Amino acid sequence: MDTDESLLSFPCDFPIKVMGKAEDDFDALIVEIVRKHSPDLHEGAVKSRLSNEGRFVSVTVTIQAESREQLDNIYMELSAEKRVLMAL
């Protein structure tokens, strides 16, 4: 794990991309989960994009990452959410 940490220098801006079915509140759900671990999201931190057919949405939340542990906790919680198809 030391090798992974050397790739990132904390704190840093870190984009988290999450994909799911396009539902009205999907982006709000993602922001709620991420905000638990990074409460001070800045304006413009969240961007959403619909797929070509409009069935899926990708939500990118850029956070000020403080540690590898923080990122791991975010990804674990996002992966546990049944509405999340993929988190990158």
Backbone torsions as a table, in degrees:
resi	resn	phi	psi	omega
1	MET	NA	-25.3	177.2
2	ASP	-59.7	-35.4	179.0
3	THR	-62.7	-42.9	179.1
4	ASP	-60.9	-42.6	-177.0
5	GLU	-66.2	-29.2	-179.9
6	SER	-70.2	-18.5	178.7
7	LEU	-75.5	-25.8	179.5
8	LEU	-118.6	141.4	175.1
9	SER	-111.9	116.4	-175.8
10	PHE	-93.7	148.1	-6.7
11	PRO	-73.8	155.1	178.5
12	CYS	-154.7	157.2	172.3
13	ASP	-73.6	132.1	-176.2
14	PHE	-138.3	117.8	178.6
15	PRO	-83.4	132.6	176.5
16	ILE	-114.6	119.5	-177.5
17	LYS	-107.6	128.4	-176.5
18	VAL	-128.7	134.6	179.4
19	MET	-118.6	143.7	179.0
20	GLY	-162.1	-179.5	177.1
21	LYS	-68.8	143.6	-178.9
22	ALA	-72.5	99.9	176.1
23	GLU	-127.3	151.5	-173.1
24	ASP	-50.6	-38.8	-172.6
25	ASP	-106.1	13.4	-176.8
26	PHE	-62.5	-45.0	-179.1
27	ASP	-65.1	-36.7	178.0
28	ALA	-64.6	-39.0	177.4
29	LEU	-61.5	-45.4	-178.9
30	ILE	-64.1	-44.4	179.0
31	VAL	-61.9	-41.0	179.0
32	GLU	-60.1	-44.5	179.9
33	ILE	-65.1	-48.8	-177.4
34	VAL	-64.5	-38.9	-177.2
35	ARG	-64.1	-26.3	176.0
36	LYS	-59.3	-33.5	-175.3
37	HIS	-102.3	-17.7	180.0
38	SER	-142.1	78.7	-170.3
39	PRO	-66.4	-21.2	-175.5
40	ASP	-103.1	59.7	175.1
41	LEU	-67.2	137.2	-179.8
42	HIS	-93.4	162.6	-179.3
43	GLU	-59.8	138.4	-178.4
44	GLY	83.6	7.9	-177.6
45	ALA	-77.1	-16.0	-174.7
46	VAL	-118.0	128.6	176.5
47	LYS	-131.8	138.5	179.3
48	SER	-121.8	148.9	178.0
49	ARG	-146.6	127.7	177.9
50	LEU	-80.6	150.3	173.6
51	SER	-70.5	168.2	-178.3
52	ASN	-56.7	-39.6	-179.8
53	GLU	-84.6	-10.2	179.6
54	GLY	79.7	10.2	-179.0
55	ARG	-87.3	-25.2	-176.8
56	PHE	-125.5	159.3	178.9
57	VAL	-136.2	143.3	170.7
58	SER	-112.5	134.3	179.6
59	VAL	-118.3	123.5	176.7
60	THR	-110.1	123.7	178.1
61	VAL	-116.9	118.8	178.8
62	THR	-98.1	120.6	-178.1
63	ILE	-113.9	165.1	169.3
64	GLN	-91.1	96.2	-176.5
65	ALA	-74.6	132.2	-178.1
66	GLU	-101.4	-26.1	-177.7
67	SER	-161.8	163.2	175.2
68	ARG	-64.4	-38.0	179.1
69	GLU	-60.7	-42.7	178.1
70	GLN	-59.1	-47.2	179.7
71	LEU	-62.7	-43.7	178.9
72	ASP	-59.4	-42.7	179.8
73	ASN	-64.2	-40.0	177.5
74	ILE	-62.7	-49.3	-178.4
75	TYR	-64.4	-36.6	178.0
76	MET	-63.6	-44.0	-178.8
77	GLU	-69.7	-39.5	177.7
78	LEU	-63.5	-42.2	-179.1
79	SER	-66.5	-28.2	179.3
80	ALA	-77.8	-17.9	-179.6
81	GLU	-75.5	121.4	-174.7
82	LYS	-63.8	-24.9	-178.9
83	ARG	-81.0	-12.5	178.9
84	VAL	-84.5	123.2	178.3
85	LEU	-87.1	-35.1	-178.0
86	MET	-159.0	142.4	175.1
87	ALA	-130.0	126.6	-179.1
88	LEU	-118.6	NA	NA
